[in-house]
């Protein structure tokens, strides 16, 4: 995961503070290392390989007796099970649809946990990224959604996702916040000074 040190977190927080001067929207930023640990996925693939193994070695009956084959199966399962649990490996074994579904579920739970549904004018906006899944989403409460269609965020999400894929999450976050601010300033311009929610970057390890 990108190391969001104090300087990086401050940069994102300052970007949020800047854009909120020009809009009534309340923006919260959240970054997660990964949306799920997917422990079962690594074990599933390790077990599958171990089960398929006898079908491959059956062509070499002189090399393996039943006992040796059983030991090889166990060894393959244990070794692959350990390798497939590595954070750098596990997400690559998960189907894209499942990865995105888990990330989307976490984004929605964070929208509620960060109290974005409780703002006075229903103008909460969540900018969420799950790095391992390379997933970015922008969620808005109905006070913003009434003025900006969800499709309008697509280009911003696409650019930020590309940044995450390139390992540039920190820079991408600031860029995304500023791009969102430009849209929000037009659709939900500031009518009064108010700051209902913290501007800090929320980091989920």
N, C-alpha and C positions, 0 to 999 in steps of 0.2 A: 504494500500500500504506500502511496505517496506520504512522505513524512511532513505532516502539517505542523511545523514548529510554530512558536509564538508569532514570529514575523508573518508567516503565511496566513495564520488564522486572523491576525490583525488586518491584513490586506483585504481579506474577504469581508470582514466586519465593517471596515471603512467603506468598501464599495457599496454594501447594503445601506449604510448610513447616508451616503451621498445620494443614492437614487430615491430614498424615502423622503428626501426634502422636496421632491417634485411630484410626489404621488401620495394618494391616501392608502395605497396598498401596504400591507404589512408582510414583508418578505423574510422568510426563514430559510437558511441553507443547511443541508444535512449531507454528510458524506459517510458511507459505510465501506469498510474493507471488503466485505462480501455480505450478501443478503442471507446466506444460509451456509452451514458447514458442510452439508451434503455428505455426511459420513457414510450413509448407507450406499451412496452411489459408488464409491471406491470399493467397498466390500462386494457390491453386486458384480462389478466388472472383474474383480479378482476371482470370485467364485465361478463366474462364467468361463473364464480362461481355464481355470483348474478342471472344470467339468468337461470342456471340449478337448483338453489335452489327451485323454485316452484314445479319442477318435483319430488323433494324429499319429500317436506312437504305435498304434496297432499295426502299422505298416513295417514296424521294426521289432517283431516279436522276440528275436534273439537278444535284443538289448535290454528288455525289461521283463522281469517276472511280475506276478501280481503284487507281491510285497513292495518291490522297488517302485512300481508304478504308483502305489498308494502313497509312499513316502514322497515321491516327486510331486504328486498332486498337492499334498499338504504343504510342501515347501514352496511351491508356486503360489499357493493361496496366501501364505504368510508373507512372502516377499512382496508380491504385488499388492497385497492389502496394505502394507506399510507404505509403499511407494505412492499408491493411489490416494493416500490420506494427506500427502504433502499439499500445502496451500497453493503452490504454483501449478500443481498437476490436477487436483480435484475438479476445479471449475471447467477444465477442458474436456472432462468426461461427461459433463452434464449437457443434455440437449438444450439448444438455445431457447426453445419455448418454455422449458421448465425453469431455466435460469431467470428469464425475464418475468415469468409469473411470480417467482419468489421475490424478486426485486420490487415488482409492482406492489405486492402485498405489504412489503416492508415500508414502501413509500407512503401507502395509505395509512398504515398504523402510525407512522411518524407525523402525518398531517394532523391526526387526532392528538397524539402525545404532546406535540408542540403547541397545542391549543389554537391552531390556525382556523378552526371552525367556530371559535368563540370571540372573534373580533367584533367590535361594535357595528361596523358597516358591512360585515361579511366580505372583507377584502383581503383575506389571507392568501398568500402565495408561497408554495413550497418549491424550492429548487433542490432536487434530490439526485444523488449519484451513488451507484454501487460499483466500486472499481473492478472487482473480480469479474463481475458480470458485464462490465462495460455498458452499463445501463444508466440512462439519464431520463428523468421525468420532471415535468413542471405541472404541479397540481394547483388549482385555484378554487377559492370559494365562490359562491354564486354571485356575490357582489362584483367580482372581477369577470367571471365567466359570462355575465350578461353583456359585457362590453367587448370582450376578446374571445373569439372562438378558439377552441383547443387546437385546431389546425394551424392557427397563426404562430404557435410556438414551435412548429416542426423544424424550421430552418435553424433556430437557435439550438434546439436539442441535437440536431444533426451535427452542428459544428462542435458542440461541447463533447458529444460522444467521440468524435474524431480526435479531439484533444486527449480524452481519457485513454483511448486506444494507443495513442502515441506516448503515453506516460507523462502528459502535461496537464494533469488534473488541476493543479494549483492555478496556473495561468488561465486555464479554461474556465475555472469557477469565476474569476474576476471578470473575464470577458462576457460570460453568460449573464452575470448579475447586471452588468452595464447594458447589455442588449435588452434584457427584460425591463430594465428601468426606462429605456427609451420608449418602449411600447406602453408601459404602465402610465408614464407621464402624459401620454396623449389620451389614453382611454379612461384613466382614473386619476385626473390631475389633483394636486394637493388643494384642499379647501380649508384646512386648518392644521396646526402643528400638533402631532400626536405620535407617540411611539409606544404601542401597546405590548410589543413582544421584543425579546432580546435580539440584537443584531449579530451576535456571535455565531461563528460556524460550529455546528454540532457535529462532533466526530464520533462515530460508532465503531469501536474496535471489535 
